[in-house]
Amino acid sequence: MAWDVRVVKLGQADVPVPEILFMTGFADWAVLTFWMTVATDGDKVAIVNTGPPDDLSEINAYWEMAFGPGYGERTQIVREEHERPLVALRSLGIEPEDVDHVIVTPLMAYSAANLSLFPNAIYTISRKGWISRLAPEYGWVKVRGGDRPPLARYRSPLDIYIPPEQFQYLIYEAYDRLNLIDEGELEPGLSVWWAGVHHRGSLSVQIESDAGTVLTSDAYFYYENVENDHYLGVGESFAEAMTCYKRTREVADHIIPIHDPKVLDRYPTGRIE
């Protein structure tokens, strides 16, 4: 099956370059674009990620705390009205009821904050990622905190990974549509495989299109990661990165790094062609 693949923007943020390209650009900043990948095949619709929360204040407060003084004030997600997920999808003629598959990579608030907008979708999430969020192998990790607001006294609360109302929605309303897998075909020409690298819940989404094989993942933020074997600055495993990047280069005709604004340099219309 040949899918039509497009990207729509769901916001952006400035981050220090070392977050993207390990051990480089310590005085420099880069833009993270939050892409939603949209694949259609006839009346079938699949999307990758649902964008940041409707209210950005909590996630921005956490990012400000996590990056620390001198950096946190600038690392704020910003979004135009046309970059809200339903507005962006409707610009493509897609209503929320039309979406058959929502693939989440990774399981974080900036990608999984709008799951409940899609009442007919099957939700595909990494099984490894799901387990690591609910039963973390190394327990809760405390980072910067002290005498700050409760959000800043971060103990890896689940609501940073997935907002509480979205977690409740998956467990209580959409449990029969929750697909926890690390590799498999969702539809002919649409599959996922576990990538790791960034988080335990990072998947690679493989889409067969008229233009060839398209891969998108958060295992690489920028083209430089996967094309030059430049390790991701916020990676959890160098070995996983080298394995993922090699497989991606071998398989893909087209790559959509999940945060690279240069996607539009290569595909100015937003369609992968």
N, C-alpha and C positions, 0 to 999 in steps of 0.2 A: 504494500500500500504506500502511496506517496502523499505525504502531508504537506500542507502549506504552513510555513513557519515564519512568524513575525515576532518582533519585540516591541514592548511598550514600556515607557519609563514611569516608575512609581516613586520618584523622589531622588535625592542625592545628599551627600555629606562630604565634607572635607576631612581627610585623615592624614597623619604623618606618613610619608612614603615608606618608612621601614615596616609599617603594618602590611603593606602589599608586597614589597620587594625586600626580602630579608637582608639586613645589615647594609643597606644603602640609603642614601638621600636623607641623612639625619636632620638636615636643616630645611628640608623641602616638604611640601604638601602635595597631595593628589586628591582627585575627586573620585568618590565612590558613587556610581550610578546604580540604583536599584531597578534592575530589569525584571519584568515579567515576560517569560517566553510563552507565546500563544501558538498552538498547533491545531490546525483544522484539517479534517478529511471528510468531505461531504458534510453530514450533519453531526459528526463527532468533533468535540472540542476538548482539548487538554490544555491546562495552563501549568506553568512552573512558578510557584510562589505567589503569594497574595498581597505582599507589600506591608509596610509598617502600620502601626495602629492608627486609628482615626484621630486620636488625641496623642500628639507626639511628646507631650510634656514629660511623662515618666521615663520613656526610653531615652530622651535627651538628657534628663537629669542623671540617669545611670551612666550614660556615655561620658558626661562631663566629669562625674566622679571617677570613673574607671581610667580615663586618660590623665587625670590629675591637673594641677595648676600649670598654666602656660599652654596647655593643649586642649583641655576639656571644654573651654569656652568656645573653641572654634569647631569642635567635632559635634555638630548639631545637624540632625536630619532636617532638611527643608523640602517642601513639596508644594507644587502649584495645584490649583483646583482640578485641572484636567489630568493630573497624575494620580488622582484617587482611583482605586482599582476598577470600580464599576463604571466610572466616567471613561477611563481608558479603554475598557472592553467595549463599551457602547460605541466608541469611535470606530470600532471595527465591525459594528453591527451584531455584537454578541451580548445577549442578556445573561444574567447570572443563572437562570434556570437552564440555559443551553449548555452549561459546562458539565462535561461527563467525568473528567479526571482533574484533580488538583494534586500536583506533586510538590512536596515540600522539601527543600534542601537549602540550608540545614534547618533543624527544628529550633528556630529562634523567633523572637517577637517581631523582628523586621521582615520576616518571611511568612509567618504563620498567624498574623494578627487578624485576618479577615476570612478565616475558613468558613464561618457560618453564613457567609453571604451566598453560598453556592449549595442550594438545598438538594440537588440531584447528583452531586459529585461523589465519586469514590476518592477517598483521601489516601494517597500513597506516601508513606513515611518510612524511613529506614528503621528496621527492627532494632538494629544495634543502637541507633540514636535514641529510640524510644526508651529502651532499657537503661541507657546511660543517664537519661534525664530522671527517670523514676527511681532507679537504684544505682547511683553513681558508684563506680568501683572504688574510688579513693575518698568517698565521703564528700562533704561540702567543702568548698575551697573559699576561704575568706581573703578578700583583697582590701584595698584602701577603705577605711571607714572611720572609726573613732566617733567623736561627738558630732555626727552629721545626721541628717534626716534618716528615718528607717530604711529608705531605699538605698542609701549610701552604705549602710551596714550590711553589705552584700554577702549572703551565704549561699550563693547560687540558687536563689528561690525559683521555683518553677515558673512564676509569672514573668521572669525575664526571658525565659525560653519560649513560653507560650502563655498568652494572657489567660487568666482564670476562666473567663466566660468561654473562651475558645476550647480550653481543655474540657470543661464541663460539656460543651456541645459535642465534642468527639466521643466522650465516654457515655453520655446519657441520651443523646439524640441521634448521633450518626455512627454509633458503634458498629452497626451492621454494614457500614460503608468505609470502615477503617481498614486499610490494607497495609499491614506491617511486613515489608519484605526488603531484602537487600539485593536481590537480583531477580529479574523476571520480565516477561512481556505483559504489557497492560492491554495493548491492542496490536493487531498486525502493524508492524512498522514503528511501534512506540514501546520502548523498554527502559528499564533502569538497571544500573549496577552500582555496587557500593564503591565509593571513591575514598572516603576517609579524608585525611590530610588536614582539613580545617576543623571539623568536628566529627564526633562518632556518627552523627546523623547526616553526613554529607554524601549525597548520591550524584551519580552522573546520569543524565537523562539523554537517551539516544533516540533520535527521530530520523526516520527515512523519508526524505523529501524528494521532489523533482530535481532539486539542485544537488542531491547527494546526501550523505549522512551528516546530520547535525548533532553536535554534542554540546550540552550546557551543564555547568556545575559550579558550585562554590569552592571546589577544591583548588581552583585558580581564580583569582580576582581579576587579573589583567592578562593580556596575551603574552606578555613577557614571562609570566610564570610557566605556562605550559609550553611555549615555543622555544624558550631558552633554558629550560630546566632551572629557572630561578625560583628557589623555594619561597613559599608564601610566608610573609612575616608573622602572621598569626596562625601558623600551622601547628598541628599536634604531632606530626610524624614526617620526618624527612624521607624515610624509606617509602612510606605510602605515596608521598608526592612524586618521587621518581617513577614508581610503578604506574601511578595514575597518568602522569604526563606522557609517558612512553606509550601506553595503551591508547590514550586520546589521539596522539599524533598518528598512530598506525591506523586508527579507525575513521577519524573525522575528515570529511571534506570541508566542513565549516564548523567553527568553534564560537560559542557565545560565552565568554567569561562573564560571570554573573554580575560583576560590578564595573566593567571597563567601559568608559564613555566612548572609546574608540570603536565600539561595535558599529556606531553610526558612520564612522569614517569608511568602514568596509561595506556597510549596507545602508546607504543614505536614506532609503525609503522606509527602513525598519523591516523590510521583508528579506529573508535569507534567500538569495537568488544569485 
